[in-house]
């Protein structure tokens, strides 16, 4: 499978940003009762601290609860670059994860090779699109998995 073209990525990022802002607003206003799914999968709101700005940045993301942790994938739809939220976590690992009306202060870290091997099958079961994203980024970048713990 070919990587996305620059034009496809630009258009995709435009829509992801706009839809994400609306989804975040509705999710927060309703305590996660409305717009709590994306592509049929449950979403959480991740709040990170901007790596450059120091300001709070909110992103709706698919998630997996696993062994008292929350697991998220830094895929950006299989685009060529890591998402900003992942760069924010690398700079400032403290984050807030909102699942429905529960907000948890957590610390994010990149999954180890062994953890990735265990988590990818679970994540692929959660959302089949991750397989396509990995195929599109093969040779371009490795899609990271982030584990959030309290």
C-alpha positions in Angstrom: 0.0 0.0 0.0 1.3 3.4 -0.9 1.8 6.3 1.5 -0.7 9.1 1.4 0.3 11.9 -1.1 1.1 15.4 0.3 -2.3 16.6 -1.0 -4.2 13.8 0.7 -2.4 14.5 4.0 -3.2 18.2 3.8 -6.9 17.6 3.2 -7.0 14.9 5.8 -5.3 17.1 8.4 -7.8 19.9 7.6 -10.8 17.6 8.3 -9.2 15.9 11.3 -8.5 19.3 13.0 -12.0 20.7 12.3 -13.9 17.5 13.2 -11.7 17.0 16.3 -12.5 20.5 17.7 -16.2 19.9 17.3 -16.0 16.4 18.7 -14.0 17.6 21.7 -16.5 20.4 22.5 -19.6 18.1 22.3 -17.8 15.3 24.2 -16.9 17.7 27.1 -20.2 19.5 27.2 -22.1 16.2 27.5 -19.7 14.3 29.7 -19.0 11.9 26.8 -22.6 10.9 26.3 -22.6 12.4 22.8 -20.0 12.1 20.0 -18.1 9.5 22.1 -17.3 7.3 19.1 -15.3 7.7 15.9 -15.5 5.1 13.2 -17.6 3.0 15.6 -15.0 2.9 18.3 -15.1 4.6 21.7 -13.1 7.8 22.1 -11.5 9.6 24.9 -10.3 13.2 25.1 -6.5 13.5 25.6 -5.3 16.8 27.1 -1.5 17.4 26.7 0.7 20.4 27.3 2.0 21.9 24.0 5.7 21.2 23.5 6.4 24.7 22.2 3.5 26.8 23.6 3.0 25.2 27.1 -0.7 25.6 26.5 -3.3 22.8 27.0 -4.0 20.8 23.7 -7.1 18.6 23.4 -7.4 15.7 21.0 -10.1 13.1 20.6 -8.6 9.6 20.2 -9.5 6.0 20.1 -8.3 4.2 23.2 -7.9 0.7 24.7 -8.1 0.1 28.5 -5.5 -2.5 29.3 -4.1 -3.6 32.7 -5.3 -0.4 34.4 -3.6 1.6 31.7 -5.1 3.6 28.8 -3.4 2.8 25.4 -3.5 5.2 22.5 -2.0 5.0 19.0 -0.1 7.9 17.4 -1.3 7.1 13.9 -2.8 10.3 12.5 -4.6 8.2 9.9 -1.4 6.7 8.7 0.1 10.1 7.7 3.9 10.5 7.2 4.6 12.4 10.5 3.9 11.8 14.1 0.8 13.7 15.5 1.4 16.8 17.6 -0.1 15.2 20.7 2.7 12.5 20.6 5.4 15.2 20.3 3.7 16.9 23.3 3.9 13.7 25.3 7.6 13.3 24.5 8.2 16.8 25.8 5.7 16.8 28.7 4.6 13.3 29.7 1.9 14.5 32.1 -1.6 14.4 30.5 -5.3 14.2 31.3 -7.4 11.4 29.8 -11.2 11.9 29.9 -13.3 8.8 29.3 -16.9 9.7 29.4 -17.3 12.0 32.4 -14.2 10.6 34.2 -11.0 12.7 34.0 -7.7 11.0 35.1 -4.3 12.7 35.5 -1.9 10.3 33.9 1.7 10.0 32.6 2.3 8.8 29.0 5.2 6.8 27.7 6.1 5.1 24.4 5.5 1.4 24.5 8.6 -0.9 24.4 9.1 -3.3 21.6 7.8 -6.2 23.7 4.7 -4.2 24.7 4.0 -3.3 21.1 4.1 -7.0 20.1 1.5 -7.7 22.8 -0.7 -4.6 22.1 -0.9 -4.5 18.3 -3.2 -7.6 18.0 -5.5 -6.0 20.7 -5.5 -2.7 18.9 -6.1 -4.2 15.5 -9.1 -6.0 17.0 -10.3 -2.7 18.4 -9.9 -0.8 15.1 -9.1 -2.6 11.8 -7.8 0.6 10.2 -4.5 0.4 12.2 -3.3 -2.3 9.8 -3.8 0.0 6.8 -2.0 2.8 8.6 1.0 0.7 9.4 1.1 -0.4 5.7 1.0 3.2 4.5 3.8 4.3 6.9 6.1 1.3 6.3 9.5 2.7 5.4 8.4 6.2 6.3 7.9 6.1 10.1 7.0 3.6 12.8 3.5 4.3 14.3 4.0 4.6 18.1 1.8 3.2 20.8 1.5 5.3 24.0 0.7 3.8 27.4 -0.9 6.1 30.0 -0.6 5.2 33.7 -1.8 7.0 36.8 
